[in-house]
Amino acid sequence: AMGLAGCAPSGGSDASANAVDDGTWDEEFDVVVVGGGIAGHAAALTVATEGDGASCLLIEKGSTPSGNSPFCKGDSIWTKDVKAMSSYMKQLAHGTTPDDVLEAYAEGLGWVYDWVIEMGANKDEMSITEPTTDPEERNAEYHELENSYAFGYFAIGKNSKVEVKGPNHVQVFLEEAVAQHGDTVEYRTGTPLVDLVQDAETGAITGVVAGEKNQKRIRAKRGVIMCLGGFEHSPEMMQNYLGQGAAVPAAGSMNTGDGHRICAQIGADFWHMEHVAGFWMAGRDLENTKFTNNQI
């Protein structure tokens, strides 16, 4: 990942690029989750409900999540036919994503609808497009592809035919669900990841260094889960990967690629760094200080 090479973590840390596990910790949890978006809250909620009492720390560098999750439409994909959905996704990927990754993703799409209902989502307030088992039906965007019938989607709190009294977005739903598990999950905002801590001999990740002013070494006895946003607020990475360093993001401002750099420093592999969803050519004023048309 050439655009990541040699980049030190932001935040003014005194920690090394690869903090070493010397056995000294300020705190410890069973699991540490980095990033308070949809993925991070879902991960923390999974620890709370399936971790047999495991403790979890969820950290978010902003005062509120400010990546893509709070600003997205909120649709979630699901399927009733995992095998067909996996086949459909493999056609979309054109061989650029490992099959086992796509198969694992498709498997998750097979149970995600039931999971959100189990976690407390109100079915009556959801907007739901059912996947089918009929090859003649076409729900997916690329309906000309084989097995596109297996594609369905839903959105929490988006049923326009009823008065929505509960959460009106999946981000809000997950935050409220996590808040109900304060006995096992501690959620800290304003707590950026500064570094990952490694075992000097095995290279295993044993914890994190986190915090803006009062940095702490926090042990993760059973693992660290990285739930990073994008890097659209890093002009350097935008130029390196997309050739669009001058592009101005319209959504949250916290996607600066910090976590990507930290992961790269410990040898993590990356792919699809040149992929992007967006560039709707929204107008800017001549001073490049504001958008001149509605972004909603």
C-alpha positions as CSV (number, residue, x, y, z in Angstrom):
1,A,0.0,0.0,0.0
2,M,2.3,2.7,-1.3
3,G,0.2,5.6,-0.1
4,L,0.5,4.4,3.4
5,A,4.2,3.7,3.5
6,G,6.1,5.8,6.0
7,C,3.1,7.6,7.4
8,A,3.2,8.0,11.2
9,P,-0.1,8.0,13.2
10,S,-1.7,11.4,13.5
11,G,-2.5,12.9,16.9
12,G,0.9,13.9,18.1
13,S,1.6,10.6,19.9
14,D,4.8,9.9,21.7
15,A,4.2,6.2,21.2
16,S,6.3,4.4,18.7
17,A,5.0,3.3,15.3
18,N,4.7,-0.2,16.7
19,A,4.1,0.1,20.4
20,V,5.6,-2.9,22.2
21,D,3.8,-5.0,24.8
22,D,6.0,-4.5,27.9
23,G,3.4,-5.8,30.3
24,T,2.4,-2.4,31.6
25,W,-1.3,-1.4,31.1
26,D,-3.5,1.4,32.4
27,E,-6.7,-0.6,31.8
28,E,-7.9,-3.9,30.4
29,F,-11.0,-5.2,28.6
30,D,-11.7,-8.5,26.9
31,V,-12.3,-6.8,23.5
32,V,-11.5,-3.3,22.2
33,V,-13.5,-2.0,19.2
34,V,-12.1,0.9,17.2
35,G,-14.6,3.1,15.5
36,G,-18.1,4.1,16.5
37,G,-20.0,3.8,13.2
38,I,-22.4,1.0,12.2
39,A,-19.7,-1.7,12.1
40,G,-18.2,-0.7,15.5
41,H,-21.5,-0.6,17.2
42,A,-22.6,-3.9,15.7
43,A,-19.3,-5.4,16.8
44,A,-19.8,-4.1,20.4
45,L,-23.4,-5.3,20.5
46,T,-22.3,-8.7,19.4
47,V,-19.7,-8.9,22.2
48,A,-22.5,-7.8,24.6
49,T,-25.0,-10.4,23.5
50,E,-22.8,-13.3,22.5
51,G,-19.6,-12.8,24.6
52,D,-20.7,-14.7,27.7
53,G,-20.1,-11.6,29.9
54,A,-17.0,-10.4,28.1
55,S,-16.1,-6.8,28.7
56,C,-15.9,-4.5,25.7
57,L,-14.5,-1.0,25.1
58,L,-15.8,0.9,22.1
59,I,-13.7,4.0,21.1
60,E,-14.6,6.8,18.7
61,K,-12.2,9.6,18.0
62,G,-14.9,12.2,17.4
63,S,-17.4,13.7,19.8
64,T,-19.9,11.7,17.8
65,P,-19.3,9.2,14.9
66,S,-18.4,11.3,11.9
67,G,-17.4,8.9,9.1
68,N,-20.0,7.6,6.6
69,S,-22.4,5.7,8.9
70,P,-24.4,8.6,10.3
71,F,-24.8,10.2,6.8
72,C,-25.7,7.1,4.7
73,K,-29.3,6.3,3.6
74,G,-29.3,3.4,6.0
75,D,-30.3,0.5,3.7
76,S,-29.1,-2.9,4.7
77,I,-28.8,-5.8,2.3
78,W,-30.2,-9.3,3.1
79,T,-31.0,-12.5,1.5
80,K,-32.9,-15.8,1.9
81,D,-30.6,-17.7,-0.4
82,V,-27.0,-17.5,0.7
83,K,-25.6,-19.6,-2.2
84,A,-27.4,-17.6,-4.9
85,M,-26.4,-14.3,-3.2
86,S,-22.8,-15.4,-3.1
87,S,-22.9,-16.2,-6.8
88,Y,-24.4,-12.8,-7.6
89,M,-21.7,-11.0,-5.6
90,K,-18.9,-12.9,-7.3
91,Q,-20.2,-11.7,-10.6
92,L,-20.1,-8.1,-9.3
93,A,-16.5,-8.5,-8.0
94,H,-15.0,-9.6,-11.3
95,G,-12.4,-11.7,-9.4
96,T,-11.0,-8.8,-7.5
97,T,-12.2,-10.0,-4.1
98,P,-11.3,-13.4,-2.6
99,D,-14.1,-15.9,-2.8
100,D,-14.0,-16.8,0.9
101,V,-14.5,-13.1,1.7
102,L,-17.6,-12.9,-0.5
103,E,-18.9,-16.2,0.8
104,A,-18.6,-15.0,4.4
105,Y,-20.3,-11.7,3.6
106,A,-23.1,-13.6,1.9
107,E,-23.5,-15.8,4.9
108,G,-23.9,-12.7,7.0
109,L,-26.6,-11.4,4.7
110,G,-28.5,-14.6,5.4
111,W,-29.0,-13.8,9.1
112,V,-28.7,-10.0,9.4
113,Y,-32.4,-9.4,9.1
114,D,-33.3,-11.8,11.9
115,W,-30.4,-10.4,13.9
116,V,-31.7,-6.8,13.9
117,I,-35.2,-8.0,14.8
118,E,-33.6,-10.0,17.7
119,M,-31.8,-6.9,18.8
120,G,-35.1,-5.0,19.0
121,A,-35.8,-3.4,15.6
122,N,-39.4,-2.7,15.0
123,K,-40.5,-4.6,11.9
124,D,-43.6,-2.4,11.4
125,E,-41.4,0.7,11.2
126,M,-38.9,-0.8,8.7
127,S,-38.9,-0.3,5.0
128,I,-38.5,-3.8,3.6
129,T,-37.9,-5.2,0.1
130,E,-38.1,-9.0,0.3
131,P,-35.5,-11.1,-1.5
132,T,-37.2,-13.9,-3.4
133,T,-36.4,-17.5,-4.4
134,D,-37.9,-17.0,-7.9
135,P,-35.3,-16.6,-10.6
136,E,-37.8,-14.6,-12.6
137,E,-38.0,-11.9,-10.0
138,R,-35.5,-9.0,-10.0
139,N,-34.8,-6.9,-7.0
140,A,-31.1,-6.0,-7.4
141,E,-29.6,-3.0,-9.0
142,Y,-27.8,-5.2,-11.6
143,H,-30.8,-7.4,-12.2
144,E,-29.4,-8.7,-15.5
145,L,-26.9,-10.8,-13.6
146,E,-27.7,-14.4,-12.7
147,N,-29.2,-14.9,-9.2
148,S,-30.0,-11.3,-8.7
149,Y,-33.4,-12.4,-7.4
150,A,-31.7,-13.3,-4.1
151,F,-31.0,-9.6,-3.3
152,G,-33.2,-7.8,-0.8
153,Y,-32.8,-4.8,1.4
154,F,-34.4,-3.1,4.4
155,A,-34.0,0.2,6.3
156,I,-34.7,0.7,10.0
157,G,-37.2,3.4,10.8
158,K,-37.9,4.3,7.1
159,N,-41.5,3.0,6.6
160,S,-43.2,6.1,5.2
161,K,-46.6,4.6,5.7
162,V,-46.5,4.7,9.5
163,E,-45.5,7.1,12.2
164,V,-42.0,6.2,13.2
165,K,-41.6,6.4,17.0
166,G,-38.4,4.5,17.4
167,P,-35.0,5.0,15.9
168,N,-35.2,6.4,12.3
169,H,-31.8,5.2,11.2
170,V,-29.6,2.1,11.7
171,Q,-26.9,4.2,13.3
172,V,-29.3,5.5,15.9
173,F,-30.8,2.0,16.4
174,L,-27.4,0.4,17.1
175,E,-26.3,3.2,19.4
176,E,-29.5,2.8,21.5
177,A,-29.0,-1.0,21.5
178,V,-25.4,-0.7,22.7
179,A,-26.5,1.8,25.4
180,Q,-28.7,-0.9,26.9
181,H,-25.6,-3.0,27.6
182,G,-23.7,-0.6,29.7
183,D,-22.8,-3.4,32.1
184,T,-20.5,-5.0,29.5
185,V,-19.8,-2.2,26.9
186,E,-18.1,1.1,27.7
187,Y,-18.4,3.6,24.9
188,R,-15.9,6.5,24.8
189,T,-16.0,9.3,22.4
190,G,-13.2,11.8,21.9
191,T,-10.8,8.8,22.1
192,P,-8.7,8.4,19.0
193,L,-6.6,5.3,18.4
194,V,-3.0,6.3,18.5
195,D,-1.3,3.0,18.1
196,L,-1.7,-0.8,18.3
197,V,0.3,-2.7,20.8
198,Q,2.2,-5.8,19.7
199,D,3.8,-8.8,21.3
200,A,7.5,-8.4,20.5
201,E,8.0,-12.1,19.8
202,T,4.7,-13.2,18.1
203,G,3.5,-9.9,16.6
204,A,0.1,-10.6,18.0
205,I,-2.0,-7.5,18.8
206,T,-2.5,-7.3,22.6
207,G,-3.9,-3.9,23.0
208,V,-4.1,-0.3,22.0
209,V,-2.8,3.2,22.8
210,A,-5.8,5.5,22.8
211,G,-6.8,9.0,23.8
212,E,-6.3,12.6,22.7
213,K,-4.6,14.3,25.7
214,N,-4.6,11.6,28.4
215,Q,-3.4,8.6,26.4
216,K,-3.7,5.2,27.9
217,R,-2.3,1.8,27.2
218,I,-5.4,-0.5,27.1
219,R,-5.0,-4.3,27.1
220,A,-7.4,-6.3,24.9
221,K,-7.3,-9.8,26.3
222,R,-9.3,-11.4,23.5
223,G,-8.6,-9.1,20.6
224,V,-8.9,-5.7,18.9
225,I,-11.6,-5.2,16.2
226,M,-10.9,-2.5,13.7
227,C,-14.0,-0.8,12.3
228,L,-12.5,2.0,10.3
229,G,-14.1,4.5,8.1
230,G,-12.7,5.8,4.8
231,F,-9.9,8.2,4.1
232,E,-11.8,10.9,2.1
233,H,-10.6,13.7,4.5
234,S,-6.9,12.9,3.8
235,P,-5.9,14.8,0.6
236,E,-2.7,12.8,0.5
237,M,-4.5,9.4,0.5
238,M,-7.2,10.7,-1.9
239,Q,-4.5,11.7,-4.4
240,N,-2.5,8.5,-3.9
241,Y,-5.4,6.1,-4.4
242,L,-8.0,8.0,-6.3
243,G,-6.1,10.8,-8.1
244,Q,-8.6,13.2,-6.5
245,G,-6.7,15.0,-3.8
246,A,-8.6,18.3,-4.2
247,A,-12.1,16.6,-3.8
248,V,-14.1,18.0,-0.9
249,P,-16.2,15.5,1.1
250,A,-19.8,16.5,1.8
251,A,-20.3,14.3,4.9
252,G,-18.4,13.7,8.1
253,S,-14.9,15.0,8.7
254,M,-13.3,12.3,10.7
255,N,-12.4,9.9,7.9
256,T,-8.7,10.8,7.7
257,G,-7.2,7.4,7.3
258,D,-5.5,7.3,10.7
259,G,-6.4,3.6,11.3
260,H,-5.3,2.6,7.9
261,R,-1.9,4.0,8.5
262,I,-1.6,2.3,11.9
263,C,-2.6,-1.0,10.4
264,A,-0.2,-0.7,7.5
265,Q,2.7,-0.1,10.0
266,I,2.2,-3.5,11.5
267,G,2.1,-5.2,8.0
268,A,-1.6,-5.3,7.3
269,D,-2.5,-5.9,3.7
270,F,-4.9,-3.7,1.8
271,W,-6.9,-4.0,-1.4
272,H,-9.7,-2.0,-3.2
273,M,-8.1,1.2,-2.0
274,E,-8.9,2.7,-5.4
275,H,-12.6,2.0,-5.0
276,V,-15.1,4.9,-4.3
277,A,-18.8,5.5,-4.2
278,G,-19.6,9.1,-4.8
279,F,-18.3,12.0,-6.9
280,W,-21.6,13.5,-7.8
281,M,-19.9,16.7,-9.0
282,A,-21.5,19.0,-6.5
283,G,-20.7,22.7,-7.1
284,R,-18.4,24.7,-4.9
285,D,-18.0,28.5,-4.6
286,L,-15.0,30.1,-6.2
287,E,-13.2,30.4,-2.8
288,N,-13.8,26.7,-2.2
289,T,-15.4,27.4,1.2
290,K,-18.9,25.9,0.7
291,F,-21.2,23.9,-1.5
292,T,-23.5,25.9,-3.8
293,N,-26.2,23.3,-4.1
294,N,-28.1,21.0,-1.7
295,Q,-26.2,17.9,-0.5
296,I,-29.2,16.1,1.0
